[in-house]
Amino acid sequence: MSELKKRWNGKTPKFWKKVQRVAIVAGAAAATLLAAPVTLPAAVVAIAGYVITAGTVAATLSQFTVEDKELINNDQK
C-alpha cells in the first residue's frame, strides 16, 4: 500500500501527463454528452459510457507512473 502512495505522489513523466489530460477531456466530453437534455440513440449512450470508463481508467493509471524508479526500487531492497 505504501508503494501506491509513493507512486501517486511521485513525479509523473511528461508523456503520461499528456495521456492523463486527454483521458480527462474525453471523459468530461462524454459525461457532458450524457447529461445533455436531449434524447440520444442507445448506441451513442453506450459509447459515451465506455468513453467515460476508459477515460477514468487511463487517467488513474497514468497518475501511478513515476519518473524516478529509485523511489520505488528503494523499498524493495
TABEL-V56856 format. One line per field, one symbol per residue. ss: DSSP state (a for helix, b for strand, c for the rest). psi: psi as a letter, one per 40 degrees, with the letter a starting at -180 (. if undefined). Layout:
ss->???
psi->???
//
This chain:
ss->caaaaaaaaccccaaaaaaaaaaaaaaaaaaaaaaccccccaaaaaaaaaaaaaaaaaaaaaacccccaaaaaaaac
psi->ddddddddeihhidddddddddddddddddddddeifihiiddddddddddddddddddddddeiidhddddddde.
//
